[in-house]
Amino acid sequence: TSDLHIRLTAPNGRRVVLFNRVGGANLGGATFETSAFAGALSKGEWVLEIFDVVSGQGGTLRSAALSFGG
């Protein structure tokens, strides 16, 4: 996880970094919460980007979900 950079972009173009190169982190079953999108419309295309910024190891994204409180 020390070489992962994860960000989420809302339909209005607002981009938020959810995770940035945190050594020793366990992302199995990870949940990210942010208030950065508060008040934003949920309709439209959301983009989740995951960058592995150092070569040599790999991983698998098994599932992803987006939910809105309220």
KEBA-547792 format. One record per residue (C-alpha): x, y negated, z negated. Coordinates in Angstrom, 2 decimals. Example, Ala and Ser with C-alpha at 12.3 -4.5 7.8 and 13.67 -1.06 7.14 Angstrom:
BEGIN
+---------+---------+---------+
|       X |       Y |       Z |
+---------+---------+---------+
|   12.30 |    4.50 |   -7.80 |
|   13.67 |    1.06 |   -7.14 |
+---------+---------+---------+
END
This chain:
BEGIN
+---------+---------+---------+
|       X |       Y |       Z |
+---------+---------+---------+
|    0.00 |    0.00 |    0.00 |
|    2.96 |   -2.32 |   -0.36 |
|    2.92 |   -2.84 |    3.40 |
|   -0.83 |   -3.35 |    4.00 |
|   -2.53 |   -6.63 |    4.79 |
|   -6.36 |   -6.52 |    4.90 |
|   -8.63 |   -9.37 |    5.91 |
|  -12.31 |   -9.90 |    6.68 |
|  -13.74 |  -12.42 |    9.15 |
|  -17.36 |  -13.60 |    8.97 |
|  -19.53 |  -14.37 |   12.00 |
|  -18.88 |  -18.10 |   11.49 |
|  -15.12 |  -17.54 |   11.80 |
|  -14.27 |  -17.84 |    8.11 |
|  -11.40 |  -15.45 |    7.39 |
|  -10.47 |  -14.19 |    3.93 |
|   -7.49 |  -12.07 |    2.91 |
|   -8.76 |   -9.22 |    0.74 |
|   -5.44 |   -7.50 |    0.10 |
|   -1.87 |   -8.51 |    0.80 |
|    1.05 |   -6.15 |    0.27 |
|    0.46 |   -5.08 |   -3.33 |
|    2.94 |   -2.39 |   -4.35 |
|    1.66 |    0.60 |   -6.29 |
|   -2.01 |   -0.16 |   -5.61 |
|   -4.39 |    2.76 |   -5.10 |
|   -6.94 |    1.92 |   -2.43 |
|   -8.86 |    5.19 |   -2.66 |
|  -12.46 |    4.07 |   -3.19 |
|  -11.40 |    0.42 |   -3.37 |
|  -14.02 |   -2.32 |   -3.54 |
|  -13.26 |   -5.93 |   -2.72 |
|  -15.50 |   -8.71 |   -3.97 |
|  -15.22 |  -12.32 |   -2.93 |
|  -17.33 |  -15.42 |   -3.34 |
|  -15.63 |  -16.99 |   -0.32 |
|  -18.61 |  -16.09 |    1.86 |
|  -21.26 |  -17.39 |   -0.55 |
|  -24.04 |  -19.06 |    1.39 |
|  -22.85 |  -17.68 |    4.74 |
|  -25.36 |  -16.00 |    7.02 |
|  -24.88 |  -12.25 |    7.12 |
|  -26.22 |  -11.81 |   10.66 |
|  -23.60 |  -11.35 |   13.34 |
|  -20.31 |   -9.60 |   13.88 |
|  -18.04 |   -9.10 |   10.88 |
|  -14.45 |   -8.04 |   11.57 |
|  -12.31 |   -6.01 |    9.17 |
|   -8.62 |   -6.04 |   10.08 |
|   -6.01 |   -3.81 |    8.50 |
|   -2.37 |   -4.38 |    9.32 |
|    0.44 |   -1.99 |    8.42 |
|    3.30 |   -4.46 |    8.50 |
|    6.14 |   -1.95 |    8.01 |
|    6.60 |    1.10 |   10.20 |
|    7.35 |    4.59 |    8.96 |
|    4.19 |    5.62 |    7.12 |
|    0.57 |    5.93 |    8.09 |
|   -2.87 |    6.38 |    6.67 |
|   -6.49 |    6.89 |    7.56 |
|   -9.49 |    4.65 |    7.05 |
|  -12.29 |    7.10 |    6.33 |
|  -15.16 |    4.69 |    5.87 |
|  -16.02 |    1.05 |    5.36 |
|  -19.22 |   -0.70 |    4.32 |
|  -20.35 |   -4.26 |    3.82 |
|  -23.08 |   -5.15 |    1.35 |
|  -24.57 |   -8.45 |    0.27 |
|  -25.74 |   -9.16 |   -3.25 |
|  -28.70 |  -11.22 |   -4.06 |
+---------+---------+---------+
END
